[in-house]
Amino acid sequence: MKILLAEDEPRIASDIAAVLKAAGMAVDTVRDGEAAWFAGDVENYDAAILDLGLPKLDGLTVLKRWRANARRFPVLILTARGLWTERVEGINAGADDYLPKPFEMDELLARLRAILRRSTGQAAPVLKSGPLLLDTRQMRLSLRGVPVSLSPLEYRLMAFLMHHAGRVVAPTELAEHLYDSGNDRDPNTIEVIVARLRRKLGNDVIETRRGFGYFVPDEPS
């Protein structure tokens, strides 16, 4: 899963990015509202963490522009402001959740995971597809009850497919959501990662729709 982090305070941005990367996510960090608006408008993100007090362009304006341009990824708002009217304004502008500063990183991560699940129609933190169970809190995949060791890229790919279970996902889309913008997103590397996963999980766990992409079933087998 790829996250856009828009936060102008360097220490907070660094701490959040480290937590998200440790949780198996790719992160793009921007420090002002203009950069946030542009990144969210041209890149495909699974979610954004958006500070309201950004320089150049405030976070609420950024959010309104995204929604006006039909950018539908979920948004978690951060702010040092405590007025309930501002929270209501943010939600009415299209935010999915709201977290006042200061906050605990565990709460931020829990809220982010929740809006990611809701955005893909998943309710529980443990995702299931046939013999696979993915615990998004523990970042742990098991096959028929047996834990499977995954590299960070393998975990990101499985997490994305299981969040979108039942939908065929093109290699180009997978590449966009596995890597941050600083990495070369070559769709051909997806085939290599899928091949490694099939060696660990079996050939029938990730299915191929030839010419279209990969998917995992959305109903238990």
CYANA upper distance limits for C-alpha pairs under 8 A (distance plus 0.5 A):
  1 MET  CA     24 GLY  CA      8.24
  1 MET  CA     25 MET  CA      5.71
  1 MET  CA     26 ALA  CA      6.69
  1 MET  CA     45 TYR  CA      8.26
  1 MET  CA     46 ASP  CA      6.42
  1 MET  CA    156 ARG  CA      6.57
  1 MET  CA    159 ALA  CA      7.78
  1 MET  CA    160 PHE  CA      6.56
  1 MET  CA    177 HIS  CA      5.97
  1 MET  CA    178 LEU  CA      6.62
  2 LYS  CA     25 MET  CA      6.32
  2 LYS  CA     26 ALA  CA      5.10
  2 LYS  CA     27 VAL  CA      6.28
  2 LYS  CA     28 ASP  CA      8.22
  2 LYS  CA     45 TYR  CA      5.88
  2 LYS  CA     46 ASP  CA      5.93
  2 LYS  CA     47 ALA  CA      7.57
  2 LYS  CA    177 HIS  CA      5.58
  2 LYS  CA    178 LEU  CA      6.93
  2 LYS  CA    179 TYR  CA      7.52
  2 LYS  CA    180 ASP  CA      7.21
  3 ILE  CA     25 MET  CA      7.51
  3 ILE  CA     26 ALA  CA      6.66
  3 ILE  CA     27 VAL  CA      5.40
  3 ILE  CA     28 ASP  CA      6.85
  3 ILE  CA     45 TYR  CA      6.22
  3 ILE  CA     46 ASP  CA      6.41
  3 ILE  CA     47 ALA  CA      5.67
  3 ILE  CA     48 ALA  CA      5.98
  3 ILE  CA     49 ILE  CA      7.91
  4 LEU  CA     27 VAL  CA      6.46
  4 LEU  CA     28 ASP  CA      5.50
  4 LEU  CA     29 THR  CA      6.62
  4 LEU  CA     30 VAL  CA      8.22
  4 LEU  CA     36 ALA  CA      8.41
  4 LEU  CA     39 ALA  CA      8.39
  4 LEU  CA     40 GLY  CA      7.85
  4 LEU  CA     45 TYR  CA      7.03
  4 LEU  CA     47 ALA  CA      6.99
  4 LEU  CA     48 ALA  CA      5.03
  4 LEU  CA     49 ILE  CA      6.71
  5 LEU  CA     13 ALA  CA      7.94
  5 LEU  CA     17 ALA  CA      8.04
  5 LEU  CA     27 VAL  CA      7.35
  5 LEU  CA     28 ASP  CA      6.52
  5 LEU  CA     29 THR  CA      5.22
  5 LEU  CA     30 VAL  CA      6.77
  5 LEU  CA     48 ALA  CA      6.35
  5 LEU  CA     49 ILE  CA      5.37
  5 LEU  CA     50 LEU  CA      6.80
  6 ALA  CA     13 ALA  CA      8.35
  6 ALA  CA     29 THR  CA      6.44
  6 ALA  CA     30 VAL  CA      5.44
  6 ALA  CA     31 ARG  CA      6.26
  6 ALA  CA     32 ASP  CA      7.37
  6 ALA  CA     33 GLY  CA      7.96
  6 ALA  CA     36 ALA  CA      6.42
  6 ALA  CA     48 ALA  CA      8.06
  6 ALA  CA     49 ILE  CA      6.60
  6 ALA  CA     50 LEU  CA      5.43
  6 ALA  CA     51 ASP  CA      6.49
  6 ALA  CA     54 LEU  CA      8.32
  7 GLU  CA     12 ILE  CA      7.87
  7 GLU  CA     13 ALA  CA      6.06
  7 GLU  CA     29 THR  CA      7.93
  7 GLU  CA     30 VAL  CA      7.04
  7 GLU  CA     31 ARG  CA      5.78
  7 GLU  CA     32 ASP  CA      7.66
  7 GLU  CA     49 ILE  CA      8.48
  7 GLU  CA     50 LEU  CA      7.14
  7 GLU  CA     51 ASP  CA      5.91
  7 GLU  CA     54 LEU  CA      7.36
  8 ASP  CA     13 ALA  CA      7.54
  8 ASP  CA     30 VAL  CA      7.95
  8 ASP  CA     31 ARG  CA      4.78
  8 ASP  CA     32 ASP  CA      6.59
  8 ASP  CA     51 ASP  CA      8.30
  8 ASP  CA     54 LEU  CA      6.58
  8 ASP  CA     55 PRO  CA      7.95
  9 GLU  CA     13 ALA  CA      6.54
  9 GLU  CA     31 ARG  CA      8.09
 10 PRO  CA     14 SER  CA      6.49
 11 ARG  CA     15 ASP  CA      6.63
 12 ILE  CA     16 ILE  CA      6.60
 13 ALA  CA     17 ALA  CA      6.53
 13 ALA  CA     29 THR  CA      7.85
 14 SER  CA     18 ALA  CA      6.64
 15 ASP  CA     19 VAL  CA      6.86
 16 ILE  CA     20 LEU  CA      6.71
 16 ILE  CA    105 MET  CA      7.78
 17 ALA  CA     21 LYS  CA      6.60
 17 ALA  CA     27 VAL  CA      6.93
 17 ALA  CA     29 THR  CA      8.03
 18 ALA  CA     22 ALA  CA      6.61
 19 VAL  CA     23 ALA  CA      6.75
 19 VAL  CA    105 MET  CA      7.90
 19 VAL  CA    109 LEU  CA      8.42
 20 LEU  CA     24 GLY  CA      7.13
 20 LEU  CA     25 MET  CA      6.04
 20 LEU  CA     26 ALA  CA      7.95
 20 LEU  CA     27 VAL  CA      7.64
 20 LEU  CA    109 LEU  CA      7.91
 21 LYS  CA     25 MET  CA      5.41
 21 LYS  CA     26 ALA  CA      6.57
 21 LYS  CA     27 VAL  CA      7.35
 23 ALA  CA    139 MET  CA      7.46
 24 GLY  CA    139 MET  CA      7.86
 24 GLY  CA    152 PRO  CA      6.51
 24 GLY  CA    155 TYR  CA      7.46
 24 GLY  CA    156 ARG  CA      6.74
 25 MET  CA    156 ARG  CA      7.28
 25 MET  CA    178 LEU  CA      8.38
 26 ALA  CA    177 HIS  CA      8.15
 26 ALA  CA    178 LEU  CA      6.95
 26 ALA  CA    179 TYR  CA      6.22
 26 ALA  CA    180 ASP  CA      5.74
 27 VAL  CA    180 ASP  CA      6.16
 28 ASP  CA    180 ASP  CA      6.26
 28 ASP  CA    181 SER  CA      7.03
 30 VAL  CA     35 ALA  CA      6.59
 30 VAL  CA     36 ALA  CA      6.48
 31 ARG  CA     35 ALA  CA      7.61
 31 ARG  CA     36 ALA  CA      8.02
 31 ARG  CA     54 LEU  CA      7.78
 31 ARG  CA     55 PRO  CA      8.38
 32 ASP  CA     36 ALA  CA      6.75
 32 ASP  CA     54 LEU  CA      5.74
 32 ASP  CA     55 PRO  CA      5.60
 32 ASP  CA     56 LYS  CA      6.60
 32 ASP  CA     57 LEU  CA      7.36
 33 GLY  CA     37 TRP  CA      6.51
 33 GLY  CA     54 LEU  CA      5.89
 33 GLY  CA     55 PRO  CA      6.45
 33 GLY  CA     56 LYS  CA      6.12
 33 GLY  CA     57 LEU  CA      4.72
 33 GLY  CA     58 ASP  CA      6.22
 33 GLY  CA     59 GLY  CA      6.71
 33 GLY  CA     62 VAL  CA      6.88
 34 GLU  CA     38 PHE  CA      6.72
 34 GLU  CA     56 LYS  CA      6.69
 34 GLU  CA     57 LEU  CA      6.15
 34 GLU  CA     62 VAL  CA      8.21
 35 ALA  CA     39 ALA  CA      6.52
 36 ALA  CA     40 GLY  CA      6.55
 36 ALA  CA     62 VAL  CA      7.63
 37 TRP  CA     41 ASP  CA      6.56
 37 TRP  CA     62 VAL  CA      5.80
 37 TRP  CA     63 LEU  CA      8.29
 37 TRP  CA     65 ARG  CA      7.86
 37 TRP  CA     66 TRP  CA      7.46
 38 PHE  CA     42 VAL  CA      6.78
 39 ALA  CA     43 GLU  CA      6.19
 40 GLY  CA     44 ASN  CA      7.71
 40 GLY  CA     45 TYR  CA      7.66
 40 GLY  CA     66 TRP  CA      7.52
 40 GLY  CA     71 ARG  CA      8.04
 41 ASP  CA     66 TRP  CA      7.00
 41 ASP  CA     69 ASN  CA      8.16
 41 ASP  CA     71 ARG  CA      7.37
 44 ASN  CA    176 GLU  CA      7.33
 44 ASN  CA    177 HIS  CA      7.70
 45 TYR  CA     73 PHE  CA      7.01
 45 TYR  CA    177 HIS  CA      7.36
 46 ASP  CA     73 PHE  CA      6.26
 46 ASP  CA     74 PRO  CA      7.62
 46 ASP  CA    116 LEU  CA      7.52
 46 ASP  CA    177 HIS  CA      7.86
 47 ALA  CA     73 PHE  CA      5.69
 47 ALA  CA     74 PRO  CA      5.33
 47 ALA  CA     75 VAL  CA      6.24
 47 ALA  CA     76 LEU  CA      8.27
 47 ALA  CA    112 LEU  CA      8.39
 47 ALA  CA    116 LEU  CA      7.29
 48 ALA  CA     73 PHE  CA      7.72
 48 ALA  CA     74 PRO  CA      6.92
 48 ALA  CA     75 VAL  CA      5.28
 48 ALA  CA     76 LEU  CA      6.72
 49 ILE  CA     75 VAL  CA      6.36
 49 ILE  CA     76 LEU  CA      5.31
 49 ILE  CA     77 ILE  CA      6.42
 49 ILE  CA     78 LEU  CA      7.53
 50 LEU  CA     59 GLY  CA      6.83
 50 LEU  CA     75 VAL  CA      7.31
 50 LEU  CA     76 LEU  CA      6.62
 50 LEU  CA     77 ILE  CA      5.34
 50 LEU  CA     78 LEU  CA      6.34
 51 ASP  CA     59 GLY  CA      6.31
 51 ASP  CA     77 ILE  CA      6.27
 51 ASP  CA     78 LEU  CA      4.99
 51 ASP  CA     79 THR  CA      6.07
 52 LEU  CA     58 ASP  CA      6.26
 52 LEU  CA     59 GLY  CA      4.43
 52 LEU  CA     60 LEU  CA      6.42
 52 LEU  CA     77 ILE  CA      7.30
 52 LEU  CA     78 LEU  CA      6.77
 52 LEU  CA     79 THR  CA      5.96
 53 GLY  CA     58 ASP  CA      6.18
 53 GLY  CA     59 GLY  CA      6.68
 53 GLY  CA     79 THR  CA      7.18
 53 GLY  CA     80 ALA  CA      8.42
 54 LEU  CA     58 ASP  CA      5.43
 54 LEU  CA     59 GLY  CA      6.39
 57 LEU  CA     61 THR  CA      7.19
 57 LEU  CA     62 VAL  CA      7.31
 58 ASP  CA     62 VAL  CA      6.94
 59 GLY  CA     63 LEU  CA      6.65
 60 LEU  CA     64 LYS  CA      6.72
 60 LEU  CA     90 GLY  CA      6.96
 60 LEU  CA     93 ALA  CA      7.87
 61 THR  CA     65 ARG  CA      6.68
 62 VAL  CA     66 TRP  CA      6.76
 63 LEU  CA     67 ARG  CA      6.77
 63 LEU  CA     93 ALA  CA      7.31
 63 LEU  CA     94 GLY  CA      7.50
 63 LEU  CA     95 ALA  CA      7.93
 64 LYS  CA     68 ALA  CA      6.52
 64 LYS  CA     93 ALA  CA      6.30
 64 LYS  CA     94 GLY  CA      7.72
 65 ARG  CA     69 ASN  CA      6.67
 66 TRP  CA     70 ALA  CA      6.87
 66 TRP  CA     71 ARG  CA      5.54
 66 TRP  CA     72 ARG  CA      8.17
 67 ARG  CA     71 ARG  CA      5.76
 67 ARG  CA     72 ARG  CA      7.03
 67 ARG  CA     93 ALA  CA      8.34
 67 ARG  CA     94 GLY  CA      7.27
 73 PHE  CA    119 SER  CA      8.08
 74 PRO  CA     95 ALA  CA      7.47
 74 PRO  CA     96 ASP  CA      6.31
 74 PRO  CA    115 ILE  CA      6.92
 74 PRO  CA    116 LEU  CA      7.52
 74 PRO  CA    119 SER  CA      7.19
 75 VAL  CA     94 GLY  CA      8.28
 75 VAL  CA     95 ALA  CA      5.63
 75 VAL  CA     96 ASP  CA      5.86
 75 VAL  CA     97 ASP  CA      7.30
 75 VAL  CA    115 ILE  CA      8.50
 76 LEU  CA     95 ALA  CA      6.77
 76 LEU  CA     96 ASP  CA      6.38
 76 LEU  CA     97 ASP  CA      5.38
 76 LEU  CA     98 TYR  CA      6.19
 76 LEU  CA     99 LEU  CA      7.77
 76 LEU  CA    111 ARG  CA      8.42
 76 LEU  CA    112 LEU  CA      7.40
 77 ILE  CA     90 GLY  CA      8.03
 77 ILE  CA     95 ALA  CA      7.18
 77 ILE  CA     96 ASP  CA      8.43
 77 ILE  CA     97 ASP  CA      6.79
 77 ILE  CA     98 TYR  CA      5.27
 77 ILE  CA     99 LEU  CA      6.57
 78 LEU  CA     98 TYR  CA      6.76
 78 LEU  CA     99 LEU  CA      5.60
 78 LEU  CA    100 PRO  CA      6.19
 78 LEU  CA    101 LYS  CA      7.21
 79 THR  CA     99 LEU  CA      7.37
 79 THR  CA    100 PRO  CA      5.62
 79 THR  CA    101 LYS  CA      6.18
 80 ALA  CA    100 PRO  CA      6.27
 80 ALA  CA    101 LYS  CA      5.23
 80 ALA  CA    102 PRO  CA      7.64
 81 ARG  CA     86 GLU  CA      8.22
 81 ARG  CA    100 PRO  CA      7.51
 81 ARG  CA    101 LYS  CA      8.20
 82 GLY  CA     86 GLU  CA      8.16
 82 GLY  CA    100 PRO  CA      7.34
 83 LEU  CA     87 ARG  CA      7.29
 84 TRP  CA     88 VAL  CA      6.75
 85 THR  CA     89 GLU  CA      6.64
 86 GLU  CA     90 GLY  CA      6.64
 87 ARG  CA     91 ILE  CA      6.80
 87 ARG  CA     98 TYR  CA      7.29
 88 VAL  CA     92 ASN  CA      6.54
 89 GLU  CA     93 ALA  CA      6.59
 90 GLY  CA     94 GLY  CA      7.15
 90 GLY  CA     95 ALA  CA      6.19
 90 GLY  CA     98 TYR  CA      8.37
 91 ILE  CA     95 ALA  CA      5.08
 91 ILE  CA     96 ASP  CA      6.98
 91 ILE  CA     97 ASP  CA      7.59
 91 ILE  CA     98 TYR  CA      8.18
 96 ASP  CA    115 ILE  CA      7.35
 97 ASP  CA    111 ARG  CA      7.99
 97 ASP  CA    115 ILE  CA      8.08
 99 LEU  CA    103 PHE  CA      7.71
 99 LEU  CA    108 LEU  CA      7.88
103 PHE  CA    107 GLU  CA      7.65
103 PHE  CA    108 LEU  CA      7.72
104 GLU  CA    108 LEU  CA      6.99
105 MET  CA    109 LEU  CA      6.62
106 ASP  CA    110 ALA  CA      6.61
107 GLU  CA    111 ARG  CA      6.58
108 LEU  CA    112 LEU  CA      6.58
109 LEU  CA    113 ARG  CA      6.59
110 ALA  CA    114 ALA  CA      6.66
111 ARG  CA    115 ILE  CA      6.88
112 LEU  CA    116 LEU  CA      6.69
113 ARG  CA    117 ARG  CA      6.69
113 ARG  CA    125 PRO  CA      8.40
113 ARG  CA    136 THR  CA      8.22
114 ALA  CA    118 ARG  CA      6.71
114 ALA  CA    125 PRO  CA      8.19
115 ILE  CA    119 SER  CA      6.48
116 LEU  CA    120 THR  CA      7.16
117 ARG  CA    121 GLY  CA      6.72
117 ARG  CA    122 GLN  CA      5.20
117 ARG  CA    123 ALA  CA      6.68
117 ARG  CA    124 ALA  CA      8.09
117 ARG  CA    125 PRO  CA      8.03
117 ARG  CA    163 HIS  CA      7.38
118 ARG  CA    122 GLN  CA      5.96
118 ARG  CA    123 ALA  CA      6.76
120 THR  CA    163 HIS  CA      6.55
120 THR  CA    164 HIS  CA      6.67
122 GLN  CA    127 LEU  CA      8.09
122 GLN  CA    163 HIS  CA      7.40
125 PRO  CA    135 ASP  CA      6.72
125 PRO  CA    136 THR  CA      6.14
125 PRO  CA    137 ARG  CA      7.17
126 VAL  CA    133 LEU  CA      7.10
126 VAL  CA    134 LEU  CA      5.98
126 VAL  CA    135 ASP  CA      4.89
126 VAL  CA    136 THR  CA      6.56
126 VAL  CA    137 ARG  CA      8.37
127 LEU  CA    133 LEU  CA      6.20
127 LEU  CA    134 LEU  CA      5.53
127 LEU  CA    135 ASP  CA      6.96
127 LEU  CA    136 THR  CA      8.07
127 LEU  CA    162 MET  CA      7.19
127 LEU  CA    163 HIS  CA      7.84
128 LYS  CA    132 LEU  CA      6.17
128 LYS  CA    133 LEU  CA      5.19
128 LYS  CA    134 LEU  CA      6.93
128 LYS  CA    162 MET  CA      7.93
128 LYS  CA    218 ASP  CA      8.35
128 LYS  CA    220 PRO  CA      7.49
129 SER  CA    133 LEU  CA      7.17
129 SER  CA    162 MET  CA      7.49
129 SER  CA    165 ALA  CA      7.79
129 SER  CA    216 VAL  CA      7.21
129 SER  CA    217 PRO  CA      6.37
129 SER  CA    218 ASP  CA      6.29
129 SER  CA    219 GLU  CA      6.63
129 SER  CA    220 PRO  CA      5.84
129 SER  CA    221 SER  CA      8.06
130 GLY  CA    217 PRO  CA      7.51
130 GLY  CA    218 ASP  CA      8.41
130 GLY  CA    219 GLU  CA      7.03
130 GLY  CA    220 PRO  CA      4.44
130 GLY  CA    221 SER  CA      4.93
131 PRO  CA    143 LEU  CA      6.08
131 PRO  CA    144 ARG  CA      5.59
131 PRO  CA    220 PRO  CA      7.70
131 PRO  CA    221 SER  CA      7.57
132 LEU  CA    141 LEU  CA      7.54
132 LEU  CA    142 SER  CA      6.32
132 LEU  CA    143 LEU  CA      5.30
132 LEU  CA    144 ARG  CA      6.96
133 LEU  CA    141 LEU  CA      6.22
133 LEU  CA    142 SER  CA      5.80
133 LEU  CA    143 LEU  CA      7.11
133 LEU  CA    144 ARG  CA      8.46
133 LEU  CA    145 GLY  CA      8.33
134 LEU  CA    139 MET  CA      7.60
134 LEU  CA    140 ARG  CA      6.30
134 LEU  CA    141 LEU  CA      5.01
134 LEU  CA    142 SER  CA      7.06
134 LEU  CA    159 ALA  CA      7.89
134 LEU  CA    162 MET  CA      8.34
135 ASP  CA    139 MET  CA      6.10
135 ASP  CA    140 ARG  CA      5.75
135 ASP  CA    141 LEU  CA      6.92
136 THR  CA    140 ARG  CA      7.38
136 THR  CA    159 ALA  CA      8.37
139 MET  CA    155 TYR  CA      8.18
140 ARG  CA    147 PRO  CA      7.50
140 ARG  CA    148 VAL  CA      8.03
141 LEU  CA    147 PRO  CA      6.35
141 LEU  CA    148 VAL  CA      6.18
141 LEU  CA    149 SER  CA      8.09
141 LEU  CA    150 LEU  CA      8.40
141 LEU  CA    155 TYR  CA      8.49
142 SER  CA    146 VAL  CA      5.49
142 SER  CA    147 PRO  CA      4.55
142 SER  CA    148 VAL  CA      5.87
143 LEU  CA    147 PRO  CA      6.88
143 LEU  CA    148 VAL  CA      7.30
143 LEU  CA    201 LEU  CA      7.57
148 VAL  CA    200 LYS  CA      7.99
150 LEU  CA    154 GLU  CA      6.10
150 LEU  CA    155 TYR  CA      6.21
151 SER  CA    155 TYR  CA      6.62
152 PRO  CA    156 ARG  CA      6.73
153 LEU  CA    157 LEU  CA      6.71
153 LEU  CA    178 LEU  CA      7.34
153 LEU  CA    193 ILE  CA      8.09
154 GLU  CA    158 MET  CA      6.73
154 GLU  CA    193 ILE  CA      6.85
154 GLU  CA    194 VAL  CA      8.38
154 GLU  CA    197 LEU  CA      7.35
155 TYR  CA    159 ALA  CA      6.43
156 ARG  CA    160 PHE  CA      6.59
156 ARG  CA    178 LEU  CA      6.57
157 LEU  CA    161 LEU  CA      6.75
157 LEU  CA    174 LEU  CA      7.56
157 LEU  CA    178 LEU  CA      7.05
158 MET  CA    162 MET  CA      6.48
159 ALA  CA    163 HIS  CA      6.49
160 PHE  CA    164 HIS  CA      6.75
160 PHE  CA    174 LEU  CA      8.25
160 PHE  CA    177 HIS  CA      8.34
161 LEU  CA    165 ALA  CA      6.17
161 LEU  CA    167 ARG  CA      8.50
161 LEU  CA    169 VAL  CA      8.00
161 LEU  CA    215 PHE  CA      6.68
161 LEU  CA    216 VAL  CA      6.83
162 MET  CA    216 VAL  CA      7.07
162 MET  CA    218 ASP  CA      8.44
165 ALA  CA    215 PHE  CA      7.06
165 ALA  CA    216 VAL  CA      5.81
165 ALA  CA    217 PRO  CA      6.08
165 ALA  CA    218 ASP  CA      5.10
166 GLY  CA    215 PHE  CA      6.67
166 GLY  CA    216 VAL  CA      6.32
166 GLY  CA    217 PRO  CA      5.23
166 GLY  CA    218 ASP  CA      5.00
166 GLY  CA    219 GLU  CA      8.39
167 ARG  CA    215 PHE  CA      6.40
167 ARG  CA    216 VAL  CA      8.10
168 VAL  CA    209 ARG  CA      7.62
168 VAL  CA    212 PHE  CA      7.46
168 VAL  CA    213 GLY  CA      6.19
168 VAL  CA    214 TYR  CA      5.81
168 VAL  CA    215 PHE  CA      5.31
169 VAL  CA    173 GLU  CA      6.99
169 VAL  CA    174 LEU  CA      7.23
169 VAL  CA    212 PHE  CA      7.76
169 VAL  CA    213 GLY  CA      5.61
169 VAL  CA    214 TYR  CA      5.80
169 VAL  CA    215 PHE  CA      6.69
170 ALA  CA    174 LEU  CA      6.88
170 ALA  CA    212 PHE  CA      6.15
170 ALA  CA    213 GLY  CA      4.66
170 ALA  CA    214 TYR  CA      7.01
171 PRO  CA    175 ALA  CA      6.62
171 PRO  CA    187 PRO  CA      5.76
171 PRO  CA    188 ASN  CA      8.05
171 PRO  CA    190 ILE  CA      6.62
171 PRO  CA    191 GLU  CA      8.27
171 PRO  CA    213 GLY  CA      6.39
171 PRO  CA    214 TYR  CA      8.03
172 THR  CA    176 GLU  CA      6.83
172 THR  CA    186 ASP  CA      8.23
172 THR  CA    187 PRO  CA      5.58
173 GLU  CA    177 HIS  CA      6.96
174 LEU  CA    178 LEU  CA      6.55
174 LEU  CA    187 PRO  CA      8.10
174 LEU  CA    190 ILE  CA      7.78
175 ALA  CA    179 TYR  CA      6.86
175 ALA  CA    185 ARG  CA      5.87
175 ALA  CA    186 ASP  CA      7.11
175 ALA  CA    187 PRO  CA      6.03
175 ALA  CA    190 ILE  CA      7.22
176 GLU  CA    180 ASP  CA      8.27
176 GLU  CA    185 ARG  CA      6.94
179 TYR  CA    183 ASN  CA      6.58
179 TYR  CA    184 ASP  CA      8.33
179 TYR  CA    185 ARG  CA      7.01
186 ASP  CA    190 ILE  CA      8.19
187 PRO  CA    191 GLU  CA      8.07
188 ASN  CA    192 VAL  CA      7.72
189 THR  CA    193 ILE  CA      6.95
190 ILE  CA    194 VAL  CA      6.58
191 GLU  CA    195 ALA  CA      6.61
192 VAL  CA    196 ARG  CA      6.87
193 ILE  CA    197 LEU  CA      6.77
194 VAL  CA    198 ARG  CA      6.64
194 VAL  CA    206 ILE  CA      8.20
195 ALA  CA    199 ARG  CA      6.88
196 ARG  CA    200 LYS  CA      7.07
197 LEU  CA    201 LEU  CA      6.39
197 LEU  CA    202 GLY  CA      8.20
198 ARG  CA    202 GLY  CA      5.24
198 ARG  CA    203 ASN  CA      5.41
198 ARG  CA    204 ASP  CA      8.19
198 ARG  CA    205 VAL  CA      7.65
198 ARG  CA    206 ILE  CA      7.57
199 ARG  CA    203 ASN  CA      7.59
201 LEU  CA    205 VAL  CA      7.00
203 ASN  CA    207 GLU  CA      8.28
205 VAL  CA    216 VAL  CA      7.10
206 ILE  CA    214 TYR  CA      7.10
206 ILE  CA    215 PHE  CA      6.39
206 ILE  CA    216 VAL  CA      5.77
207 GLU  CA    214 TYR  CA      6.13
207 GLU  CA    215 PHE  CA      5.90
207 GLU  CA    216 VAL  CA      6.59
208 THR  CA    212 PHE  CA      8.41
208 THR  CA    213 GLY  CA      6.38
208 THR  CA    214 TYR  CA      5.10
208 THR  CA    215 PHE  CA      7.04
209 ARG  CA    213 GLY  CA      5.84
209 ARG  CA    214 TYR  CA      6.49
209 ARG  CA    215 PHE  CA      8.18
